[in-house]
Amino acid sequence: MEDFEVPTGAVAHIEKQYTELTSLSWEGQRTFTDEDFKLVITLSIHRDTGKPTAIFIGTTQKALFDKLLNDLGSYGLQWDYTSYDD
């Protein structure tokens, strides 16, 4: 998806609801988790625009994964690939 950007509403939701792991984040990547470290969200940042152009989420809990997909989908985020096995 050329010129894709993660919707600003989805980014704002992540920034508000989750804690950024600054020790794992850098200018090209921001990593977030919940307070219990049950999930990880990573935003890939475009080097020229500084905007998130990819998002990766992971958890071992199917219900939490489904909720996060739904929550972020409400901001217009559409997933090219999802898997319960990876």
C-alpha positions in Angstrom: 0.0 0.0 0.0 1.9 3.0 -1.3 1.6 6.2 0.7 -0.2 4.4 3.5 -0.3 6.1 6.9 -1.7 4.7 10.1 -4.9 6.8 10.8 -4.2 9.6 13.3 -7.1 8.5 15.5 -5.6 5.1 15.8 -2.2 6.6 16.8 -3.9 8.9 19.3 -5.7 5.9 20.8 -2.5 3.9 21.1 -0.7 6.9 22.7 -3.5 7.4 25.2 -4.3 3.8 26.1 -0.8 2.2 26.2 2.7 2.9 27.6 5.5 3.6 25.2 8.6 1.5 25.9 11.1 4.2 25.3 14.0 1.8 25.8 12.8 -0.1 22.7 11.7 2.9 20.7 13.8 5.0 18.4 13.3 7.5 15.6 12.1 4.8 13.1 10.0 2.8 15.5 7.7 3.3 18.5 6.8 0.4 20.7 3.9 0.3 23.2 2.5 -2.2 25.7 -0.3 -2.4 28.3 0.3 -2.3 32.0 0.5 -6.1 32.3 2.7 -6.5 29.3 0.1 -8.8 27.7 0.4 -7.1 24.3 2.9 -5.3 22.2 2.1 -2.6 19.5 4.9 -1.3 17.2 4.5 1.6 14.9 7.0 1.9 12.0 7.9 5.5 11.4 8.6 6.9 7.9 12.1 8.4 7.8 11.0 11.4 5.7 7.6 12.3 6.9 7.9 11.1 10.6 4.5 9.5 10.4 3.6 5.9 11.2 3.3 3.9 8.0 3.0 0.4 9.4 1.6 -1.2 12.6 2.3 -4.5 14.2 0.5 -6.0 17.2 1.0 -9.1 19.1 -0.4 -11.0 22.1 -1.0 -14.6 23.1 -4.6 -13.9 24.1 -7.1 -14.2 21.3 -9.8 -12.2 23.0 -7.4 -9.3 23.6 -6.1 -9.5 20.0 -9.7 -9.4 18.6 -10.6 -6.4 20.9 -7.5 -4.5 19.7 -8.3 -5.2 16.0 -11.8 -4.0 16.6 -10.7 -0.9 18.6 -8.2 0.2 16.0 -10.6 -0.7 13.2 -13.0 1.9 14.5 -10.5 4.5 13.5 -10.5 3.3 9.9 -7.4 1.0 10.2 -7.7 -1.9 7.8 -5.4 -4.9 8.2 -3.6 -6.4 5.2 -2.7 -9.5 7.2 -3.8 -11.0 10.6 -3.0 -14.4 12.1 -3.7 -16.2 15.3 -0.8 -18.5 14.6 2.2 -16.2 14.0 
